[in-house]
Amino acid sequence: MPRIIDFEHVLQRMEADGFRSLYHNSGSFGFSPGAGVRYAGWVGPPDASIRAEARAQLRQFAPPHAQRLARAAADVWAEHLVGAIWMMPMSHWAYELEFGSRDWMPAALREAGMDPALLSPRADGSAIQFDSNERGPFETLVERLLAGLSSSDFMLAFPGRPALCTVHHHEQLWWQTTNPALHALLMEHGSEPGPSEDG
């Protein structure tokens, strides 16, 4: 079953892996400056708010968007980023479960095998850890986040591996990596954005 990793341990491990905390006590992390980060954006519905300079790094996914995006993320994890995966709010759990996503997130967590009562008191970005044999619960929860988030974002981290992924509330996954081969693989998913992306 998925388990909780206390934020203190999350922070120590992420910093040891060369990442930096972007917001105090949150699950928001980034690569250190000068790390040579490459980006890949997986988008569901067309989004005219995406900056023009980012469009070359986009891959468009067909409907059903949340389901296809979650399945592709699980494929990348299982095939190219093998090991444990962490899921963290880029705000904190108390906010998400009491305000930001309280109408649907408790049920989504229970569906993935996690008791929301264990997370709701945590005003930090403690991680839910999924191990390699827990693809089903992971994929389900990513799909629920993509479909349900309206203003908040979540982060996926891969301890010991050079990758991060933001689960964005516009039904998108934004990948970061310093590994050129992984970046090339990420850019093979989905298809090129269509003209409707420009609005």
C-alpha positions in Angstrom: 0.0 0.0 0.0 1.2 3.6 -0.6 2.8 5.2 2.5 3.6 8.6 3.8 7.2 10.0 3.8 7.6 12.8 6.4 8.5 16.1 4.9 11.7 16.3 6.9 13.0 13.2 5.1 11.6 14.4 1.7 13.6 17.7 2.1 16.8 16.0 3.1 16.6 13.4 0.3 15.7 16.0 -2.4 18.6 18.3 -1.4 21.0 15.3 -1.3 19.9 14.5 -4.9 20.7 18.0 -6.0 17.3 19.6 -6.0 16.3 22.8 -4.2 13.1 23.7 -2.3 11.2 26.4 -4.1 8.7 27.2 -1.3 9.0 26.7 2.4 7.4 23.5 3.7 5.9 22.7 0.3 6.4 19.8 -2.1 7.6 22.2 -4.8 11.2 21.5 -5.9 13.4 22.4 -8.8 16.9 21.6 -10.2 19.8 23.7 -9.0 20.7 26.6 -11.3 23.0 25.7 -14.1 21.9 22.1 -14.1 21.1 22.0 -17.8 17.5 21.2 -17.5 15.4 20.1 -20.4 11.6 20.4 -20.5 8.7 18.5 -22.0 5.1 19.5 -21.6 2.3 17.0 -22.1 -1.0 18.9 -22.6 -4.6 17.7 -22.7 -7.1 20.4 -23.8 -5.7 23.2 -25.9 -4.3 26.0 -23.7 -3.7 29.4 -25.2 -2.1 30.6 -22.0 1.1 28.6 -22.7 4.0 30.9 -23.6 5.0 30.9 -27.3 8.6 30.0 -26.4 7.5 26.8 -24.6 5.4 25.5 -27.5 8.3 23.7 -29.1 8.5 21.5 -26.1 4.8 20.5 -26.1 3.2 17.2 -26.9 -0.6 17.1 -27.4 -2.6 14.2 -26.0 -6.0 13.1 -27.4 -9.1 12.7 -25.2 -9.8 11.3 -22.7 -7.0 13.5 -21.6 -6.6 12.7 -17.9 -6.7 9.0 -18.5 -4.1 9.0 -21.4 -1.8 11.4 -19.6 -1.9 9.3 -16.4 -1.2 6.1 -18.3 1.7 7.6 -20.2 3.2 8.9 -16.9 2.9 5.4 -15.4 4.6 3.9 -18.5 7.5 6.3 -18.2 7.9 5.5 -14.5 7.7 1.8 -15.0 10.0 1.6 -18.0 12.5 4.4 -17.6 12.4 5.7 -14.0 12.2 2.4 -12.1 12.0 2.7 -8.3 9.9 4.5 -5.8 7.9 7.6 -6.8 6.8 10.5 -4.6 3.7 12.5 -5.0 3.5 15.9 -3.2 1.3 19.0 -3.1 3.1 22.1 -4.3 1.1 23.9 -1.5 0.5 21.6 1.5 -1.9 18.8 2.5 -3.9 20.8 5.1 -4.7 23.4 2.5 -5.7 20.9 -0.2 -7.9 18.8 2.1 -9.5 21.6 4.0 -9.9 24.2 1.2 -8.4 23.7 -2.2 -9.6 20.3 -3.2 -11.8 19.2 -0.3 -14.8 18.2 -2.4 -13.1 15.4 -4.2 -9.6 14.7 -3.0 -10.4 12.6 0.1 -12.3 10.1 -2.0 -9.5 10.1 -4.6 -7.0 9.3 -1.9 -9.1 6.5 -0.4 -9.5 5.0 -3.9 -5.7 4.9 -4.2 -5.4 3.2 -0.8 -4.4 6.3 1.3 -6.3 7.5 4.4 -6.9 11.3 3.9 -7.1 11.7 7.7 -3.4 10.9 7.9 -2.6 13.8 5.6 -5.1 16.5 6.5 -3.2 17.7 9.6 0.1 18.1 7.7 0.8 21.7 6.8 3.7 20.6 4.6 4.5 18.7 1.4 5.0 15.3 2.9 5.1 12.7 0.1 2.9 9.7 -0.8 5.3 7.0 -1.9 4.3 4.4 -4.4 6.5 1.5 -5.0 7.0 -0.3 -8.4 4.3 -2.8 -7.6 1.7 0.0 -7.0 1.2 1.2 -10.5 -2.6 0.9 -10.4 -3.1 3.2 -7.4 -0.5 5.6 -8.7 -2.1 5.9 -12.1 -5.6 6.2 -10.6 -4.5 9.1 -8.4 -2.7 11.0 -11.1 -5.8 10.7 -13.3 -8.0 12.0 -10.5 -5.6 15.0 -9.9 -5.5 15.9 -13.6 -9.3 15.8 -13.8 -10.0 17.5 -10.5 -7.4 20.2 -9.8 -8.7 23.7 -10.4 -6.0 25.9 -9.0 -3.3 23.9 -7.2 -0.5 21.8 -8.7 1.2 18.6 -7.5 4.8 17.3 -8.0 6.1 13.9 -8.8 9.7 13.2 -7.8 11.8 10.1 -8.4 14.4 9.7 -5.6 17.8 9.1 -6.9 16.8 9.9 -10.6 17.2 13.2 -12.5 13.6 13.9 -13.2 10.6 15.9 -11.8 7.1 16.2 -13.1 4.5 18.8 -12.3 0.8 17.7 -12.4 -0.7 21.0 -13.5 -4.3 22.1 -12.9 -4.8 22.7 -16.6 -4.8 19.0 -17.2 -1.1 18.9 -18.1 2.1 17.2 -17.1 5.3 19.3 -17.2 8.5 17.2 -17.1 12.0 18.4 -16.2 15.2 16.3 -16.6 18.9 16.7 -17.1 19.1 13.4 -19.0 19.0 13.9 -22.8 17.9 10.4 -23.5 15.0 10.6 -21.1 14.0 14.0 -22.6 14.0 12.4 -26.1 11.7 9.6 -24.8 9.3 12.1 -23.2 9.1 14.0 -26.5 8.0 10.9 -28.3 4.7 10.7 -26.4 1.5 12.2 -27.7 1.5 14.2 -31.0 2.5 17.6 -32.1 0.1 20.4 -30.9 -2.4 21.5 -33.5 -3.2 25.0 -34.8 -5.9 25.4 -32.1 -3.2 25.7 -29.5 -2.7 29.3 -30.6 -6.3 30.0 -29.8 
